[in-house]
């Protein structure tokens, strides 16, 4: 997600919220059709949102940031916090993609 959000080509499609503690997908169809296939195996938006849920992201249901996604360890100014994120996929010891890149083989 950090790669997607840091890519300036995607800023009209998906962007950080001004405070940097969450992000919002501004153009869902474009995101699903153009961005998802570049970064993920599944290119369906519903599959992507399920994956966000498994990783502990929550979606804002109403208010000024309706539709935005948050995770306490996913912040624009502290990408190193992502190393502490875990997936609830059933594997108790699931590592994040960022952790996998940093771990030696």
C-alpha positions as CSV (number, residue, x, y, z in Angstrom):
1,X,0.0,0.0,0.0
2,X,2.9,2.4,0.7
3,X,4.1,1.9,-2.8
4,X,0.7,2.6,-4.3
5,X,0.2,5.7,-2.2
6,X,3.7,7.1,-2.8
7,X,3.3,6.7,-6.6
8,X,2.4,10.2,-7.9
9,X,0.6,8.6,-10.9
10,X,-2.0,7.4,-8.5
11,X,-2.8,10.5,-6.5
12,X,-6.1,11.3,-8.3
13,X,-7.2,7.7,-7.8
14,X,-6.0,6.9,-4.2
15,X,-4.5,9.4,-1.8
16,X,-3.4,9.9,1.8
17,X,-5.8,12.0,3.9
18,X,-4.2,15.4,4.8
19,X,-3.1,14.2,8.3
20,X,-1.4,11.1,6.9
21,X,-3.2,8.6,9.2
22,X,-5.4,7.1,6.6
23,X,-6.1,6.9,2.9
24,X,-9.1,7.2,0.6
25,X,-9.8,5.6,-2.8
26,X,-11.3,8.5,-4.9
27,X,-12.0,6.5,-8.1
28,X,-12.9,2.9,-7.3
29,X,-13.4,1.7,-10.8
30,X,-10.1,3.2,-12.0
31,X,-8.4,1.8,-8.9
32,X,-9.7,-1.7,-9.6
33,X,-9.1,-1.6,-13.3
34,X,-5.7,0.1,-13.5
35,X,-4.0,0.1,-10.1
36,X,-4.9,-3.2,-8.5
37,X,-3.6,-5.5,-11.3
38,X,-0.2,-3.8,-11.1
39,X,0.2,-4.6,-7.4
40,X,-2.0,-7.5,-6.5
41,X,-2.9,-10.9,-8.0
42,X,-6.6,-10.3,-7.5
43,X,-8.0,-7.3,-9.3
44,X,-11.5,-7.3,-7.8
45,X,-12.3,-4.4,-5.5
46,X,-14.2,-6.6,-3.1
47,X,-11.1,-9.0,-2.8
48,X,-9.0,-6.0,-2.1
49,X,-11.3,-4.7,0.7
50,X,-11.3,-8.2,2.3
51,X,-7.5,-8.1,2.3
52,X,-7.5,-4.7,3.9
53,X,-9.9,-6.1,6.6
54,X,-7.6,-9.1,7.2
55,X,-4.7,-6.8,7.7
56,X,-6.7,-4.8,10.3
57,X,-7.7,-1.8,8.3
58,X,-11.1,-0.2,9.2
59,X,-13.3,1.8,6.9
60,X,-15.0,5.0,8.1
61,X,-18.7,4.5,7.6
62,X,-19.8,8.1,7.9
63,X,-18.7,11.7,8.6
64,X,-16.2,13.9,6.8
65,X,-13.8,11.0,6.0
66,X,-16.5,8.5,4.9
67,X,-14.9,5.7,2.9
68,X,-11.4,6.3,4.2
69,X,-9.3,3.4,5.6
70,X,-7.3,3.5,8.7
71,X,-4.8,1.3,10.6
72,X,-3.0,2.5,13.7
73,X,0.3,1.1,12.2
74,X,-0.2,2.5,8.7
75,X,1.0,6.2,8.7
76,X,2.5,8.3,5.9
77,X,5.2,9.7,8.2
78,X,6.2,6.4,9.9
79,X,6.4,3.6,7.2
80,X,8.5,1.5,9.6
81,X,5.4,0.9,11.7
82,X,4.2,-1.4,8.9
83,X,6.7,-4.0,10.1
84,X,4.5,-4.6,13.1
85,X,1.3,-5.2,11.0
86,X,0.0,-8.8,10.9
87,X,-2.7,-10.5,8.9
88,X,-5.6,-12.4,10.4
89,X,-5.6,-15.0,7.6
90,X,-5.4,-17.9,10.0
91,X,-1.6,-18.1,10.0
92,X,-0.6,-16.8,13.4
93,X,2.8,-15.9,12.2
94,X,2.0,-14.2,8.9
95,X,4.5,-11.6,7.9
96,X,3.8,-8.4,6.0
97,X,5.2,-8.0,2.5
98,X,7.5,-5.3,3.9
99,X,8.8,-7.7,6.5
100,X,9.4,-10.3,3.8
101,X,11.5,-7.9,1.8
102,X,13.6,-7.1,4.9
103,X,14.1,-10.6,6.2
104,X,17.2,-12.5,5.0
105,X,16.6,-15.7,2.9
